[in-house]
């Protein structure tokens, strides 16, 4: 168990390599995600370990990954300001285009949840080919959440045109588009996807590069 006492000892010693710290971070995230509701102490440990990696290993990819992981957990719990702060740090420490596209998409999701619609849409305006379907779908979700039906449908259709038509992902986008075309489904049903689902989708897009 990597509790507060061991955390403090680790912070003072500065002898653990980044890989070990990241392993402890992942264990803490897994523990916080086990129950129905994470405890305050579990969330505090995740934050402490993410901060430690940033402070002591900020030039490593492990710090970048920890920032993404901590941001995802915060967003899933509705702590969007905390998630935004984590992601803005990650944005400044991206190592390649895939990382940049990944972080940018997650920032757009959080901006949308915070009500910063224009900023979210601006972030989704320049995807590369790997992220283009996901960016288009997310734009559609944002427009749908704003009640802008025609713009939402247009972006859903763009996403569909870029996706493999045999995948379940394509079908889910088609369903959102079709519901809007038929006047079925409320804004809530086609609003911005859950943070967990869209964060997972962005990870899949990143892995394709």
Secondary structure as UniProt FT lines:
FT   HELIX           4..13
FT   HELIX           18..32
FT   TURN            33..34
FT   HELIX           40..57
FT   TURN            58..59
FT   HELIX           61..76
FT   TURN            77..78
FT   HELIX           80..91
FT   TURN            92..93
FT   HELIX           97..113
FT   TURN            114..115
FT   HELIX           117..123
FT   TURN            129..131
FT   HELIX           132..145
FT   TURN            146..147
FT   HELIX           149..162
FT   TURN            165..166
FT   HELIX           168..181
FT   TURN            182..183
FT   HELIX           187..190
FT   HELIX           195..207
//
